Amino acid sequence: MSGGLRFRFELRASEDVGPWGGEHHRTLHWFALTQGWYWIEAGGQELLRYSESTLRRWREESGGEVRPYVDYFVVRIWEDVLEILADVLEPVPSDLLAFVSGDLSGHPLWDVEDLTPEAEAAADWHGRRSMYTGPLVNAPQMRWWRTVDEAGDRITLDWTHEPGHRIGFAASPAGRLALPADDFLSAVTELDGALLTAMERRVTALEASGPPAGVELDLAQLRREHRDRAGRLEQARTRTPVTDWAAVRAGAREFLAAGRARSPDGS
């Protein structure tokens, strides 16, 4: 699949950000101030863009216009990308490509009461390349991995989501995009820079104006958290995964063997 990768977002206007807490204790903080919309441009498609049928139903229910993208706290996609970054950047050995590129959801080995330590190690290694989408309903499951070989240094994005669900997405139910590792890192760096720049403006404006009336906001803590988050990308990039390759390989063989045994033709 051709096309590039970009993590996109738009923040809500500051005055439209809703405080947290009840009527008598309304608060704001850095996380809450990132309320907005986000999506991913991948290979000419928009992941996390809702399907037209879903949007049509929501328009009918709300009586108004609905933005087509995930409506949540933008910091979540930033955190979720940084959480998996070091593992995604760890090159996958060629003998593990069949395992990492396969979907483990519904795998027959999960029917086993107690997985071996090796199978657990392999499942954990596989899972650390999946981007968390827990807050979203029926969101695409996205998995990323790196290969370095004669074809080049590439990151592959694989996604699937369940069609026919009440909440649907516009992208194809399954897809795969391979791109140069440098392009992937550029997209992550762009997301980091754009979010921190937007939040710098928001934090500076609140320092000048003070918090909204009736809302508790610790401005000193807000600035401290902003400075801390500005270093998170470098921390994520320089973290070194600790991988027991022998255990992962042994566990991967267990998963692949169990999958072949369950398939109709044993292949």
C-alpha positions, 0 to 999 in steps of 0.5 A: 500500500502506498502513501505516508503516515501522519498522526493528526489532531485538533484541540478544542477551543480553550473555552469549550474544554469541559472541567473535570469533577462535580458541580462543587469541585471543578478542576482542570489539568494538562491532560484535560486541556488536550481535549479535541479530535485525533486520527491517523493518515496511513497509506491514503486512508484515515484510521480513527475516522468514523464511517459515514453510517455511524456519523449519520446516526449520530447526527440524527441523534444529536440534531447537529453536525458531528466531527468525523474523528475520534473525540477524546483527549489528544494526549492519549494518542501521544502517550500510546505512541510513545508507550510502544515506541522503543519496542517498535524500533527494536528490529524483528529477527527474520525468523520471528516475522511470521509470528509478529505479523500474525494476529493472536486474537482468538488464537487456539493457544488461549484455550490452554489453562496455563501458558508456558513461560515461553508462550507468555514471553512471546505473547508479551513481546508480540503485544508490546507492538500493539497500540492501545485503543482501549478508551474507544469502542470497536477501534482498529487494532494497530500493530507495528514492527520493524524489519532491517534487511536487504530491502531496507529499514522499514516499519510496518503498520498492520490494522484490523477492525470488526466490520458490521459493528454499531460503531464503524470506521471509514478505513478498510477493515484490514490493511497494512502499510510499510514505510521507511523507519525514518518516515515513521520517526518523523511522523512521531516527532511531528506529533510530539512537536505539534502537541507540545507547541499547541499546549505551550500556547495554551499553558502560557495563555492560562498563566496570563489570564488565570483559570476560568471562573469557578475552576480549580487549576494549579498553574505552577503544576501545569507548567511543571507537567508541561516541562516534564512532558517535553522530554518524554519523546527522548526518553521513549526513543532511548529506552532499550527493551529487554528481550529474552530472545530464546524464550520469545522464539520458543514461545513463538514456535508454540503459537505457530504450532498450535495455530497450524494444528487448529487450521483445517488443512494443518498448514 
